[in-house]
Amino acid sequence: MPAAAETSVLPRGEAGRAGGDVRSDLHVSVEARSSGGIEIDLRSRVALYYGDNIRRQATDVLRALGMEHARVSMVDEGALPFVIAARLEAAVRRAGLAQGKSALPEALPLAPPSPRDRLRRSRLYLPGNEPKYFINAGLHAPDAIILDLEDSVHFAEKDAARLLVRNSLRTVDFGSAERMVRINQLPLGLADLEEIVPQAPDLILIPKVETPDQISHIVGAMESSAKRAGVSRPIWLMPILESALGIENAFAIAASSERIVALTLGLEDYTADLGVAKTAGGAESLYARMRVVNAAHAAHVQAIDSVFGDVADSEGLLGWGEASRAMGFEGMGCLHPLQIKIIHRAFAPTMWELEKAQQIVAAFEEAQKQGLGVVSLGSKMIDPPVVQRAVKLVARAKRMGLRVE
């Protein structure tokens, strides 16, 4: 009896999403074949206008990844070129066919390096596997955007999100916002760094930090990756403290590297670690927040508060932000663009505070001109710490774009 004909299963991978509720993304399926070149089946509402360009880009990406023969199915929901390239590369990698290669889109010129003491009042979180949020994020004018690879990304999509964030760092104009990336916990975070560091983000957030050793591990991996990629500009760090142990080690963590410019905390994980409910008043986290503030100032870095989870409660957000500023925080995270202006308002000095500070600064400058060691405002003597606080407040108000006389 003749032997049954042998059949071979060719490698196949897919990535991305399509469907009625999907925007700015696409689903791709790539199947290797032994001959016949690259065959592309494209379904897109804009195929009449951009179909040839999409097919051409797909062919270029596949060839850059070492593929000359493949069947490709693409269902496009308005994806931009950087998304198309990321989804194709993810599919090829999942098929085990990338051969260690990447298909990097052409990069925009980088803005000047981010100053270590720049304003960080608002940091807008963007889920790392949702390109629809990337495109116009800069128009909302946050001080920073956070491309998130951790909590907002399902574990099965970590690899695809990593490539999407990498490509967005190269090609998306986020305006004046500082470009931040939140990586995953170690060891998965090391794979994130390999893709992200060569794109020179301004800052990397490190989740669930509990000891200075974790920072040392991250810094070592960053420096190795930056050296291989030829990246010489500074990439800052912001550790996120999310456990009782992390809070207790706050100062040691904040002082563990010159790359650290800010310290923040995650209250959802922290309260879960304590086994208590997170409340609107925040009494259960008051100790942790004050410890972060004190540790950050002792280490001469910025203290940044957690997010305010109730997006619909604008009054609650304003009150929380004003209380945060009074405690010594300089900013906080935000989950929705509507929170940005409220946070900026909360962290701005009041008109009365600014006027008083300007009077003190003017009196200080006049005393300096006259060679006086004592500053007075009217009949009242002004202590040096009060002068220092007024000088900082006026300088910060100028950086916020407030009118300062």
N, C-alpha and C positions, 0 to 999 in steps of 0.2 A: 504494500500500500504506500503511495507516495507521501513523503513528509509534507506536513502542512506548511504552506508558505509563511515565512516569517514576516511579521509586521514590526515596524519601528515607530515609536512615538517621538515626534520631533518636539524639541523644547518650546514651551509657550509660556508667556507671562502677560499679566494685565495690570492696569493701574488707573486711578482716577474715577470720576463719577459722572453719570449722566441721568437725566430724568426731568420731570416737570418742575421740580423744586430746586434744580441745580442751575447756578449761574456762574459764568466766567471759568468753567472747568470743562473737562472732557473725559470720556472713558476710552482707553486704548487697549487693544489686544494685539500682541505681536507673536507670531509663530514662525520659527525658523524653517527654511526649506533648503534643499541641496542645490537648487538651480532655479532659473527663471527670473532672477532679479527681484526687485521690490515691487510688490503689488499692494495697492492701497485702496480700501473701500471706505469712503468718507461719507458720513451723513451729517449735514450741517445746514442750518437755516440761512447761513451766509455763503453757502458753497458757490452760488452763482457769481458772487463778487470776489471771494477770497479762497475758493477751493484750490485753484492752482498754486497759490502761495502756501497754503497749508500742506499740500502734498509735497511741494518742493522742500519745505522746511523739514517735514518728516523724513524724507529721503536723506537729506543732509545729516540729520541727527543720527539716523541709523548707521550711515556710513562712518560717521565719526566714532561710533561705538563698535566698529569693526564688522558690521553686518552688510552683506551685499545681496543676500537672498532672503526674503521674508514675505509673509502675508500679514498685512496690517489692517485692522478694523478700527475705525475712529468714529465716535459719536460725539460731536462737538456741541457744546452749550455756550459758545461765545468766549472760548479760551483765548487769551493773548499768547504771543509767541513764547514767552518765558514759561508759561504753564504747559504748553504743548511739549516743549523740550523736556521739562521735568517729568511729565507723565510718561513720555516715550522712554526716557532713560530708566525710570522706575520699572516699567514693564520689562525692558530688556534685562535689567539686573535680576529681576525676579525669575526670569527664565534661565539665569545663569550664563548669559551670553555676552555680557559687557566686556569681558576679558580685561578687567581692571581699568577700563577707559571711562572718560567722562565726555559729555557734550555740553560745554559751557557756552551760554549765549554771550554775545558781545557786551562788555560792561560799560556802564555810564561812568564818566569821570567822577572820582570821589570828591566829596566836599572836604574842607579842611578838617583836621583832627578835632575831636570833641574835647573842649577844656575839661579838666577834672572837676572844676567847681561850677560848671554850667547849671542853669536852672533845670530842676527836675521836679517841678510841681505836679505834673500829670504824666502818667505813663499808660498809654492805651494798649490793652492786650488784644492781639489779633490771633485767632486760632491758626496754627501753622499749616493746617491742611485745607484751609478755606480761602482760596485765592480771591474770591469775590470781595473780601474785606480789605485786601491789600491796596487795591488800585487807587482809591480815593482817601485813604487813611490820612495822608498828609494835609488834605484840605480842611480837616477838622482842627488843625493847629494845636495838637498836643505837644508838650515839650519832648516827648519821646513816644515811639511805638515799640511794642514788644512782640516780636514774632515768636509765638509760643510753641515749643516742641514737646512740652511736658503734659500737664493735666488736660489740656484741651484736645489732645490727639490720642485716638485709640491706639493701643499697643500694636495692632496689626498694620497700622498706617504710619508708624514712626519712620520707616525707611523712605517712603514716598514724600512725607512732609519735610524731611531733611533736605531733599533735593529741591522741593518747591521753595523753601526758605532760602536755600543757597542761591537759586536763580533770581529770586526777588531782590536779594541784596545787591545783585549785579545790575539789575535792569529797572527796578521800580524807583521812581522819584518820590520820596517821602517828605519832600519839602524841607522845612527847617527842623523837623523832628530828629532827635537823636535815635540812631538805629540800634535797638537792643534785641538780643535773642535770649530766650530762656531755654537752656538745654535740659536734658533729662538727668536724673540721678546717675551717679557712677554705678556700673561701668558703661551703661548705654550712652551716657553723656560724652564719653571719649570719642565714639563714632560721630556724634554731632560736631564736636570740635574739629575733626578731620575735614569735614565739609565746610564748616562755617568760618573758621579762623582765616583761611586763605582769601575770603571775601571781605576781610577787614571791617567787621561790624564795629560800632563805637563802644559797645558794652555787652557783656555777657552776664546774665543772671544765673546764679548757681542755686538750685533748689535744695531744701532740707539739709542745710549745712549744720553740723554739730560740733566739729573740731577743726582746729587750724590745719591738721594734716590733710583734710579734704581740699583745702585751698591750695596747699603745696602741690598736691597731685594734679589739680586742674592747671595751675600755672606752668608746671613742667610740661604737660601735654600741649598747652597753648604755645609755649616758646618753641617746642620742637616743630609743631605744625607751621608756625609763622616763619621759622627759619627755612624750612623746605620750600615754602611758597614765596619767600622774599618779601614778606610783610614786615615793615619796620615801624609803622605808625602805632601809637598806643591803642590797646584794646583794654578798656577798664572792666572791673568786676564789681558786682553787687551781690553779696551773699544774701540768701533768704533764710531766716531762722524760723523753723516751724515745729520745734519740739522743746520740751522743758530743758533738755541737755543743751541744745543750741542756744537758748536764752541765757543759761548760766555761763556759757563760754563766749558771750557776746563780745567782750572787749578783746579777748585773745584772737578771736576770728577777725574782728575789724582791723586789728593791728598786724595781721599775719602777712600782708603783702602790700607793696607800694601800688599795685594795680587796683586795689580796692578804693573806690571813691564814695561808696554809699553802703549803708546797711539797712535792710528791711526785714519784715517778718510776714508770715502767712498765718492768719488767725484761725482759718478753718482747721488746718492740720494741728495747730498748737492747742486749740481747745479740745480737739479729738484726743490728743495725747494726754491732756489732763483728765479726760473723761467727763467734761462739763459741756453744757450747751452754750453756744455763742449767742449773746443777747445784744439788743440794740443799744443798750447803755454801755456795754463793754467793761463792766466791773471785773469780770472774770479774766480779762486780758490786760488790766491796767498795769500790773507789775511788769509784765513782759514788755509792754510798750515803753514804759519809763526806763526800763533797763536798756532797751535798744537805743533810746535817745541818749542816755548817759554814756553808754559805751561808744556810740558813734562820735559824740563830741569829744570824748576823751582821746579817741584815735584820730581826731581831726578829719573825719569824713562826714558825709551827709546822713542824716536820719530820715528815712522814708517810711511812711505808714503803709499799712495794708490796704486792700481794696474795701470799698463799701458795697456790699452785695445787693442791696435793694435798689435796682436801677430806677424804679418808679418813684422813690421817696426823695425828691430833690431837697426838701426842707431838712430831712434827716441827714442827707449828705452834707449840706452846708454846715449844719451844727457840728457834725463829726469833724469836718475839715477845720473849722475854726478852733475846735478843742485841740485838734492835733497840732495846729500851729502854736497854740498857747503852751503846749507841752514841750515844744522844741523840734517837732518834725518840720521838714522843708517841702514835703510833697507826699503824694500817695498814688496808688494805682487806680485805674478806672477800667470798667468793663464795657462801657458804652460811650460813644461820642457825646451824648447829651450830658455826661458828667463832667466834661472837660472845663467848660466855662464856669461851672459852679465851683469846681476845685480851685481854679485860678482866682476866683473871687474870695474863696475861703482863706487862701494863703497870701493874699495881698494885705498890706497894712491898711488900717482905716485912715480916713482923711485926718482925723485928730492925731493919730499916732505919727503920721508922716509930717504934719505941720510941727508938732512938738520936736520930733527928731531933727528937722531942718533948723529949728531955732537953736537947738543944742549944738549942732554941727557948726552953725554960723558963729556962735559964741566961742566955740573951741578954736576955730580958725582965726578969729579976732585976737584971742589970747595968745595964740602962736605968733602972730604978727608983732604983738607988743612984748614978746618974750616973757609972758607971765606963766607961771607954773600952776596957777589956779584958774579954773573956768567958772564963771558966774553967769547966771541968767537972771537979770534983774537983781534982786537982793538975795537970791538963793545960790549957794555954792553947789556945783555939779561934780559929783564924784567921778573919778576916771572910768570905772566900769560902766557908768551910765553913758558917758561920752562914747566909749567903745561900742556899746549897743546901738546908739543913735547913728554912728558912722556906718555900721553894718546894715542897719535898716534902710538908710538912704541909698547906699550902694545897691542893695538888693532891689529897691523900688525902681532905680534907674534901669536895672537889667530887665525888670518886668515891663518896661515901657511906660511907667507911670510918670506923670508930670512932676518934675522936681525942680524947684526954683533955686 
